[in-house]
Amino acid sequence: MSENTRLVHATPERVWDVLSDGWTYPLWVVGAARMRAVDDVWPAVGSRLHHSVGLWPLLIDDYTEVLETTPGRSITLRARAWPIGTGRVAIHLDSVGAETHVRISEDAESGPGVLVPQPVRGLTLKWRNTETLRRLAFLAERRN
């Protein structure tokens, strides 16, 4: 399991606003290329973001589903990108005054991705989620 953290110079409410706006997903998630649809009840448990991953013209249409959520505090997702597989992603928000300590944990859950040795998979996810948190912070810190 790979874990990254970042102090975001915005309140947990602002960070949650980004997370709960499914249409922003490709703006902060590395690898997500475009949104196709967002379930009306997003981010309720069982709701889905219908997105495409990859680079044009090699795009895969798939979805990400909410497994658990505590509004304003945490969300756990199952991100699909078949034929690569699925991953489990947990994002936790902790208030630090007027700022937010954001922690993201991710690992492959099924498919060929689980065959990649953990040290290699961990480094790849660490790099990916460092950039993901940078993008999330950028959006939350500039949100009105």
C-alpha positions as CSV (number, residue, x, y, z in Angstrom):
1,M,0.0,0.0,0.0
2,S,1.3,3.4,-1.0
3,E,0.5,6.4,1.2
4,N,1.1,10.1,0.5
5,T,0.3,13.2,2.6
6,R,0.1,16.9,2.0
7,L,-0.9,19.9,4.0
8,V,-3.4,21.9,1.9
9,H,-3.8,25.6,2.6
10,A,-7.6,25.3,2.6
11,T,-10.3,24.2,5.0
12,P,-11.5,20.6,5.0
13,E,-14.8,21.9,3.6
14,R,-13.0,23.4,0.6
15,V,-11.1,20.2,0.0
16,W,-14.3,18.2,0.4
17,D,-16.0,20.5,-2.1
18,V,-13.5,19.4,-4.8
19,L,-13.8,15.7,-3.8
20,S,-17.6,15.8,-3.9
21,D,-17.7,17.5,-7.3
22,G,-17.4,14.5,-9.5
23,W,-16.9,16.6,-12.6
24,T,-13.5,17.8,-11.3
25,Y,-12.1,14.2,-11.1
26,P,-9.9,14.4,-14.2
27,L,-8.5,17.7,-13.1
28,W,-6.9,16.2,-10.0
29,V,-6.6,12.5,-10.6
30,V,-3.5,11.5,-12.6
31,G,-4.5,9.2,-15.4
32,A,-8.2,10.3,-15.7
33,A,-8.7,11.8,-19.1
34,R,-12.3,12.9,-19.2
35,M,-15.7,12.5,-17.5
36,R,-18.5,10.9,-19.2
37,A,-21.1,11.0,-16.4
38,V,-21.5,11.5,-12.7
39,D,-24.2,9.7,-10.7
40,D,-26.7,12.2,-9.3
41,V,-26.1,11.0,-5.7
42,W,-22.2,11.3,-5.9
43,P,-20.4,10.8,-3.4
44,A,-22.9,8.5,-1.7
45,V,-21.9,4.9,-1.1
46,G,-22.4,2.9,-4.3
47,S,-22.4,5.9,-6.6
48,R,-20.1,6.1,-9.6
49,L,-18.1,8.4,-11.7
50,H,-18.0,7.3,-15.3
51,H,-14.7,8.3,-16.8
52,S,-12.1,7.5,-19.3
53,V,-8.5,6.8,-18.5
54,G,-5.3,6.9,-20.6
55,L,-4.1,9.1,-23.4
56,W,-6.0,9.8,-26.6
57,P,-6.5,7.8,-28.8
58,L,-5.9,4.9,-26.4
59,L,-8.7,5.6,-23.9
60,I,-10.5,3.1,-21.7
61,D,-14.0,3.9,-20.6
62,D,-14.6,2.7,-17.0
63,Y,-15.8,3.9,-13.7
64,T,-14.9,4.6,-10.1
65,E,-17.3,3.6,-7.3
66,V,-17.6,4.9,-3.7
67,L,-17.1,2.1,-1.2
68,E,-17.3,4.2,2.0
69,T,-17.7,7.9,2.8
70,T,-17.9,10.2,5.8
71,P,-18.8,13.5,4.3
72,G,-16.2,16.2,4.9
73,R,-13.8,13.6,6.4
74,S,-13.0,10.6,4.2
75,I,-13.9,8.7,1.1
76,T,-12.8,5.2,-0.1
77,L,-13.1,4.4,-3.8
78,R,-12.7,1.4,-6.1
79,A,-11.1,2.8,-9.2
80,R,-11.4,0.6,-12.3
81,A,-9.2,0.7,-15.4
82,W,-9.7,-2.6,-17.1
83,P,-7.8,-4.5,-18.5
84,I,-5.2,-3.1,-16.1
85,G,-7.4,-3.9,-13.0
86,T,-8.9,-2.2,-10.0
87,G,-7.4,-0.2,-7.2
88,R,-8.6,0.8,-3.8
89,V,-8.1,4.4,-2.9
90,A,-8.7,6.0,0.5
91,I,-8.6,9.8,1.1
92,H,-8.7,11.2,4.6
93,L,-9.0,14.8,5.6
94,D,-7.9,16.1,9.0
95,S,-8.4,19.7,10.1
96,V,-5.2,21.6,11.1
97,G,-6.6,25.0,12.0
98,A,-7.7,26.6,8.8
99,E,-5.7,24.0,6.8
100,T,-6.2,20.4,5.9
101,H,-3.8,17.4,6.3
102,V,-4.8,15.2,3.3
103,R,-3.7,11.5,3.3
104,I,-4.2,9.3,0.3
105,S,-3.6,5.5,0.4
106,E,-3.8,3.4,-2.7
107,D,-3.0,-0.1,-3.8
108,A,-3.9,-2.5,-6.6
109,E,-6.8,-4.7,-5.7
110,S,-7.3,-7.0,-8.7
111,G,-6.1,-7.7,-12.2
112,P,-2.6,-7.6,-13.7
113,G,-1.6,-4.7,-11.4
114,V,-1.4,-6.9,-8.4
115,L,1.3,-8.9,-10.2
116,V,3.7,-6.0,-10.2
117,P,6.1,-6.4,-7.2
118,Q,5.1,-4.3,-4.2
119,P,8.3,-2.2,-4.2
120,V,7.8,-1.2,-7.9
121,R,4.0,-0.7,-7.5
122,G,4.6,1.4,-4.4
123,L,7.1,3.7,-6.0
124,T,4.8,4.2,-9.1
125,L,1.8,4.9,-6.9
126,K,3.8,7.3,-4.7
127,W,4.9,9.3,-7.7
128,R,1.3,9.3,-9.1
129,N,-0.3,10.4,-5.8
130,T,2.3,13.1,-5.1
131,E,1.0,14.8,-8.3
132,T,-2.6,13.9,-7.5
133,L,-2.4,15.7,-4.1
134,R,-0.6,18.7,-5.7
135,R,-3.5,19.0,-8.2
136,L,-6.1,18.6,-5.5
137,A,-4.4,21.3,-3.4
138,F,-4.3,23.6,-6.3
139,L,-8.0,23.3,-6.9
140,A,-9.0,23.5,-3.2
141,E,-6.7,26.5,-2.4
142,R,-8.2,28.5,-5.3
143,R,-11.9,27.5,-4.9
144,N,-14.3,30.3,-4.1
